[in-house]
Amino acid sequence: MKKPLLLLLLIPVLAAIAVPARIFLHVNTYVVDLNASHVEWVAEKVTGKHNGTIALSEGSVQNNHGQFDGKFVMDMKTITVTDLPADKKGKLEGHLKSDDFFSVEKFPTSTFELKSITPLTDVKEGEPNFNVTGKMTIKGKTNDISFPALIKFDGYKMFTKVDLKIDRSKYDIRYGSKSFFPDIGDKAIADEFLLKIDLVAIQH
């Protein structure tokens, strides 16, 4: 009788050993709601500026006891211009998608790989409350990047707002850049462009 009893006592211990330890980790995954999220771009030049949108194709964030990572993908073929009438915006959209700028046929996506999220101090209501770091890849070039973000959690949702400045010269986007063509004069286009990012992600 002692042996069957001993085996019964050992079953929970053996089961715990047989199951990989990682399944006991509590990891929350937030998946971006593509319909509720929005990315707008703004680019300036000497004679004015243009703006438009880019669609996200996927995005997710993993929170493992306060350690964050994740990945976001933009579909560069969806670049649109919103400040020009329909009969004029097509030319600029085509130019932005060409090899002069984002070469979308060769590089159809741009990605941001999230590495960490750390809280900021002395934050006022409505201002960025976290610092985000990661790696941005555009046109096949990857650079480390860090920026402030407003991040809020509400129930099973994660809300993020970011005004992210990107220096295109670091991604070998040369057209109209004074960094590569110092004598370009009033045809110059600013190296930095702005991404106004508004994300909604849902816990899965």
Secondary structure as UniProt FT lines:
FT   HELIX           2..18
FT   HELIX           21..24
FT   STRAND          27..32
FT   TURN            34..36
FT   STRAND          38..45
FT   TURN            46..47
FT   STRAND          48..64
FT   TURN            65..66
FT   STRAND          67..81
FT   HELIX           86..97
FT   TURN            99..102
FT   TURN            104..106
FT   STRAND          109..119
FT   TURN            125..126
FT   STRAND          130..138
FT   TURN            139..140
FT   STRAND          141..154
FT   TURN            155..156
FT   STRAND          157..167
FT   HELIX           168..171
FT   TURN            175..176
FT   TURN            178..180
FT   TURN            182..183
FT   HELIX           185..187
FT   STRAND          189..203
//
